Amino acid sequence: MRLSLDRSLICGLLLSSLILSCKKSKAAKADDFIYSTDEVEQSIAGSYSAVNARIGQINIIGSAATPLRAVLKSTAGLKLADLQADPWDSAIWSTNEIFNCFGPCDEEGHSNTPSQFVAQAINSDPQGSPMGAVQESVGILCLLSQIFDNSTGLPSAGTKTVSFNEDLRSDLASACPAVELGETDFEATITVSDLTGTMFDKKIDFTRSGQSGTTIYIRSNDKLVNVGNFVGSAVSVRRSILSYNKESKIFRFELIDMDIPGDINKSLNFYRGFIDENTNEMSFTAVMGSNFKTADRWQNLSFLTVNGQFEQTEIGASISRQNAQSTFENKFICFKAENTTFVNNTACTEDTTNNRKSSWSYTNQLFIDFAAKSPADWKMTENTGLAEFDATTIFTLAPIYQ
């Protein structure tokens, strides 16, 4: 989200335990997140808690960052061509460094190993990680839950100006110790509008004086929690939609972040997640890269899919990559959730009835279609829905653009 409180504030909010303490482990379940009353559950605070709890469930890799810093490191750079024909074994999984770093890399000038890349991508703590971006996109709900004392539901329509003076910043710092608000006072305008759409019931525009703003859409009742976040212009868009159905126990999200600063350059990030709390199944998929396209060829894209189950210890990851010289597609690894130890490159042995492999790359029609869109194609209104994909159709079901 690119509002003027921006990443330092929002990330701080997300790292705090403002609403409740969420258990982030592979065994986390919906029952870990309990509300005291229906009114609290259907407030901004309750809505954020419900969505944020499910975001946390995606990170089913235990102690993701710690063991990875001690694994073997490659001593020489590796080209994509070297990986294209080789089987993905334990050595490639743990030592070859050509993958995205989210936040600082362990060694200056190096990229991540595949194991680090996967673990960091679905961990919301590393700066710039896909799951961090998803969590950041709903982080403003934390802030709004403090601004609106709304323990009995969503705020009423109207406009208010909030002075972020020393006292408020102190209160926020107490509620959210990691928040960095700075030492300068500022004002923000918050406008709440009633909606009558099929997807959302409230729209909240948040604008800091002299800066760009963001628009939040929300529905929170006894059946659904829907949260949307939109920031857009002619050359860039960031749109997220997250939906939790309390009756079916299904959680979905989708985030598009596209930036076209010039005629050639194009930054493209697209994330989806799916959780079925009835079966504990989880699927997460991402496209990420700061790219340019020459002769119909994307130059720097990473594709990742992670499939697993909260009560099992093995996770499947499929990785594809394309750059200017060479590509590889749908390389599969099964690894242990506890410490990212390599299992094999054929299948997960713990549960042979569930295929953890995925086909997700630059050749998928879904990617081809949405990559051809411009930022202006991605709208958000009170009726903008979220495609009802599952763990299988997550790679094929087209987004709802308008």
C-alpha positions in Angstrom: 0.0 0.0 0.0 1.4 3.4 -0.9 -0.2 5.8 1.5 1.9 8.3 3.2 2.1 6.5 6.5 3.7 4.0 4.2 5.8 1.0 4.8 7.5 1.9 8.1 4.2 2.5 9.9 2.2 -0.3 8.3 4.9 -2.9 8.7 5.3 -1.8 12.4 1.6 -2.3 12.9 1.7 -5.7 11.4 4.5 -6.8 13.6 2.7 -5.8 16.7 0.1 -7.7 18.7 -2.4 -4.9 18.4 -5.5 -7.0 18.1 -4.5 -10.4 19.4 -1.6 -12.7 19.6 -1.7 -15.0 16.5 0.0 -18.3 16.7 2.2 -18.6 13.6 3.0 -22.3 13.3 2.1 -25.1 11.0 -0.4 -26.3 13.6 -2.3 -23.1 13.7 -6.1 -23.5 13.2 -9.1 -21.3 13.2 -10.0 -22.2 16.8 -6.9 -20.4 17.9 -8.5 -17.1 17.1 -11.5 -16.4 19.4 -13.6 -13.3 19.6 -15.6 -12.3 22.7 -18.8 -11.1 21.0 -20.3 -10.8 17.6 -20.1 -7.0 17.8 -16.3 -7.1 18.3 -15.9 -9.7 15.5 -17.8 -7.5 13.1 -15.8 -4.4 13.9 -12.7 -3.2 12.1 -10.5 -4.8 14.8 -12.3 -8.1 14.5 -12.2 -8.0 10.7 -8.5 -7.4 10.7 -8.0 -10.2 13.3 -9.9 -12.7 11.2 -8.1 -11.9 8.0 -4.6 -11.5 9.6 -5.0 -14.8 11.4 -5.5 -16.6 8.1 -2.6 -14.8 6.5 -0.4 -16.1 9.3 -1.5 -19.7 8.6 0.1 -19.6 5.2 3.5 -19.5 6.9 3.6 -23.2 7.8 7.4 -23.4 7.8 8.6 -23.5 11.3 11.5 -21.2 12.4 11.8 -20.2 8.7 14.7 -17.8 8.9 17.0 -19.2 11.7 18.1 -22.6 10.3 18.6 -21.2 6.8 21.5 -18.9 7.7 23.6 -21.8 8.7 23.1 -24.0 5.6 25.9 -24.5 3.1 26.6 -21.6 0.7 27.8 -21.9 -2.8 31.2 -20.6 -3.5 30.6 -19.6 -7.1 27.8 -18.0 -9.0 25.3 -20.3 -10.8 23.7 -19.5 -14.1 20.1 -20.5 -14.9 21.4 -22.7 -17.7 23.2 -24.8 -15.1 19.9 -25.6 -13.5 17.8 -26.3 -16.5 19.0 -29.8 -17.2 20.1 -30.9 -13.7 17.8 -32.8 -11.3 16.9 -30.8 -8.3 18.6 -32.6 -5.5 19.7 -31.7 -2.0 22.7 -29.8 -3.2 20.8 -27.5 -5.5 18.1 -27.0 -2.8 20.6 -25.9 -0.2 23.5 -24.3 -1.9 22.9 -22.7 -5.3 22.1 -19.0 -5.0 20.2 -17.4 -7.8 16.9 -16.6 -6.2 15.2 -13.5 -4.8 16.2 -12.1 -1.4 13.4 -10.5 0.7 15.2 -8.0 2.8 19.0 -8.2 3.2 20.7 -11.3 1.8 22.9 -13.3 4.2 25.9 -12.3 2.3 26.4 -9.1 0.4 26.3 -9.6 -3.4 24.6 -13.0 -3.1 21.1 -14.2 -3.8 19.2 -16.8 -1.8 19.3 -20.5 -2.0 16.1 -22.1 -3.1 15.3 -23.2 0.5 15.8 -19.6 1.7 13.8 -18.2 -1.2 10.8 -20.4 -0.4 10.9 -19.9 3.3 11.2 -16.2 3.1 8.5 -15.8 0.4 5.8 -17.2 2.7 7.1 -15.5 5.8 5.6 -12.1 6.3 8.5 -10.8 8.4 11.2 -10.3 5.7 10.8 -6.9 4.0 9.4 -7.2 0.5 8.3 -10.8 0.7 5.1 -11.8 -1.0 3.3 -12.7 2.2 4.6 -9.5 3.7 3.0 -7.6 0.9 -0.3 -9.3 1.5 -0.3 -8.7 5.2 0.8 -5.0 4.6 -2.2 -4.6 2.3 -4.6 -5.0 5.2 -2.4 -3.4 7.8 -4.2 -0.1 7.7 -7.1 -1.9 9.4 -4.9 -2.0 12.5 -4.6 1.8 12.4 -8.3 2.3 11.8 -9.2 0.1 14.6 -7.4 2.5 16.9 -8.8 5.6 15.4 -12.4 4.4 15.5 -13.5 3.2 18.9 -15.8 0.8 17.2 -16.3 -2.2 19.5 -19.9 -2.5 18.3 -19.5 -2.8 14.5 -18.2 -0.8 11.6 -18.0 3.0 11.8 -20.8 5.2 10.5 -20.6 7.3 7.4 -18.9 10.6 7.7 -15.6 12.4 7.6 -13.1 13.1 10.4 -9.7 14.7 10.5 -7.2 13.0 12.9 -4.2 14.8 14.3 -1.3 12.5 14.7 0.1 14.6 17.5 2.5 13.5 20.2 -0.2 12.0 22.4 -1.7 9.9 19.7 1.7 8.7 18.5 2.5 7.8 22.1 -0.7 5.8 22.4 0.0 4.0 19.1 3.5 3.3 20.1 2.2 1.7 23.3 -0.3 -0.4 21.5 2.1 -1.2 18.7 5.7 -1.1 20.0 7.2 -1.6 16.5 5.4 1.4 14.9 7.7 4.1 13.6 5.6 7.3 13.5 8.4 9.8 13.6 8.5 13.0 15.6 6.6 15.3 13.4 2.9 16.0 13.8 0.6 15.4 10.8 -3.0 15.3 9.9 -5.0 12.6 8.1 -8.5 12.8 6.6 -10.7 9.7 6.9 -14.0 9.5 5.0 -16.4 6.6 5.6 -19.1 5.9 3.0 -22.0 3.4 3.0 -22.2 1.0 0.1 -24.9 -1.3 -1.2 -22.8 -3.5 -3.4 -22.6 -7.3 -3.7 -19.1 -7.5 -2.2 -18.6 -4.6 0.3 -20.7 -2.5 2.7 -18.3 0.3 3.6 -15.6 2.3 1.8 -13.0 4.2 3.9 -10.7 6.7 2.2 -7.6 7.5 4.1 -5.5 10.5 3.0 -2.6 12.2 4.7 -2.3 15.9 4.0 -0.3 16.5 0.9 0.3 12.8 0.2 -1.4 10.1 -1.8 -4.1 8.0 -0.1 -5.6 4.6 -0.1 -9.1 3.2 -0.2 -10.3 0.4 2.0 -13.4 -1.6 1.2 -15.0 -3.9 3.9 -17.8 -6.2 4.7 -18.0 -7.9 8.1 -21.0 -9.8 9.2 -21.9 -13.2 10.7 -21.1 -15.0 7.4 -18.3 -13.1 5.6 -15.3 -10.9 6.1 -14.3 -9.2 2.9 -11.5 -6.7 2.8 -10.3 -4.8 -0.2 -7.4 -2.3 -0.6 -6.9 -0.1 -3.7 -4.2 2.4 -4.7 -4.1 3.2 -8.4 -3.0 5.6 -11.2 -2.6 5.5 -14.9 0.8 3.8 -14.5 0.6 1.8 -11.3 -1.9 -0.2 -9.3 -1.9 -2.1 -6.1 -5.1 -4.0 -5.4 -5.8 -6.7 -2.8 -8.9 -8.6 -2.0 -9.2 -11.0 0.9 -12.3 -13.0 1.8 -13.1 -15.4 4.7 -16.3 -17.3 4.6 -17.2 -18.3 8.2 -19.7 -20.9 7.1 -17.7 -22.8 4.5 -14.4 -22.1 6.4 -12.7 -21.1 3.2 -10.2 -18.2 3.0 -8.9 -16.7 -0.3 -6.8 -13.7 -1.2 -5.4 -12.1 -4.3 -3.0 -9.3 -4.8 -1.8 -7.5 -7.9 1.0 -5.0 -7.8 1.9 -3.6 -11.3 4.0 -0.6 -12.1 4.9 0.7 -15.6 7.2 3.6 -15.1 8.3 3.7 -18.8 7.8 2.3 -22.2 9.7 -0.9 -21.5 10.0 -1.4 -17.7 7.3 -3.2 -15.9 7.2 -4.4 -12.4 4.7 -7.3 -11.9 3.7 -9.1 -8.7 0.7 -11.3 -8.4 -0.1 -13.5 -5.4 -3.0 -15.8 -4.5 -3.7 -17.9 -1.4 -6.2 -20.5 -0.5 -7.0 -22.2 2.8 -9.6 -24.9 3.5 -10.0 -25.1 7.2 -12.1 -28.2 6.9 -9.2 -30.2 5.6 -6.3 -28.0 6.7 -5.2 -27.7 3.1 -3.2 -24.7 2.1 -2.0 -23.4 -1.3 0.0 -20.3 -2.1 1.2 -19.1 -5.4 3.2 -16.1 -6.6 4.7 -14.3 -9.6 7.3 -11.8 -8.7 9.8 -9.7 -10.5 10.9 -6.3 -11.7 10.8 -6.9 -15.3 11.1 -5.7 -18.8 9.9 -7.4 -21.9 11.9 -7.7 -25.2 10.7 -9.6 -28.2 7.8 -11.0 -26.2 10.1 -12.5 -23.6 9.9 -11.6 -19.9 13.4 -11.0 -18.6 13.3 -11.5 -14.8 10.4 -13.5 -13.3 10.2 -16.0 -10.5 7.2 -18.3 -10.1 6.5 -20.1 -6.8 3.8 -22.4 -5.6 3.7 -24.0 -2.1 1.2 -26.7 -1.2 0.8 -28.4 2.2 -1.4 -29.2 5.2 -1.2 -27.7 8.6 -1.0 -31.1 10.4 1.6 -32.6 8.2 5.4 -32.1 8.2 6.2 -32.2 4.5 5.5 -29.4 2.0 5.8 -29.3 -1.7 7.3 -26.3 -3.6 7.3 -25.8 -7.4 9.6 -23.1 -8.8 9.9 -21.6 -12.3 12.2 -18.8 -13.5 12.8 -16.9 -16.7 15.4 -14.4 -17.6 17.0 -13.0 -20.7 19.2 -16.0 -21.4 17.5 -19.1 -20.3 14.6 -20.6 -18.3 13.6 -23.5 -16.2 10.0 -24.6 -15.5 8.2 -26.3 -12.7 11.1 -27.7 -10.8 9.6 -29.6 -7.8 11.0 -30.1 -4.3 9.4 -31.7 -1.3 10.9 -30.6 2.0 10.3 -30.8 5.8 8.4 -27.9 7.2 10.4 -27.9 10.5 13.8 -27.0 9.0 13.4 -27.0 5.2 15.4 -30.3 4.9 15.2 -31.7 1.4 13.0 -34.8 1.1 13.1 -35.6 -2.7 12.2 -34.2 -6.1 9.4 -36.6 -7.0 6.7 -36.4 -4.3 6.1 -35.9 -0.6 6.3 -39.3 1.1 4.3 -38.5 4.2 0.9 -38.4 2.3 1.0 -40.0 -1.1 -2.7 -39.4 -1.7 -2.1 -35.6 -2.1 0.0 -34.4 -5.1 2.0 -31.4 -3.9 3.3 -30.6 -7.4 2.0 -27.7 -9.4 2.3 -26.3 -12.9 2.8 -22.5 -12.6 5.1 -20.6 -15.0 5.3 -18.1 -17.8 3.6 -20.6 -20.1 0.3 -20.6 -18.1 -2.6 -19.0 -19.9 -3.7 -17.2 -16.6 -0.3 -15.5 -16.4 -0.2 -14.6 -20.1 -3.7 -13.0 -19.8 -3.1 -10.9 -16.7 0.4 -9.9 -17.6 -1.0 -8.3 -20.8 -3.2 -6.0 -18.7 -2.4 -2.4 -17.8 -2.8 -0.9 -14.4 -6.0 0.8 -15.6 -7.6 -2.6 -16.2 -7.6 -3.4 -12.5 -10.5 -1.5 -10.9 -12.2 -1.8 -7.5 -15.8 -1.0 -6.7 -18.4 -2.1 -4.2 -19.1 -5.0 -6.6 -15.6 -6.2 -7.4 -15.5 -9.8 -6.4 -12.8 -12.4 -5.8 -12.7 -15.4 -8.1 -13.8 -18.5 -6.2 -10.6 -20.5 -7.0 -9.5 -23.5 -5.0 -6.1 -25.3 -4.7 -6.5 -26.6 -8.2 -8.1 -23.7 -10.1 -5.8 -21.1 -8.4 -3.7 -21.4 -11.6 -6.6 -21.1 -14.1 -9.5 -19.1 -12.8 -9.3 -15.5 -14.2 -9.4 -12.6 -11.9 -12.4 -10.3 -11.7 -10.8 -7.1 -13.1 -13.7 -4.6 -12.7 
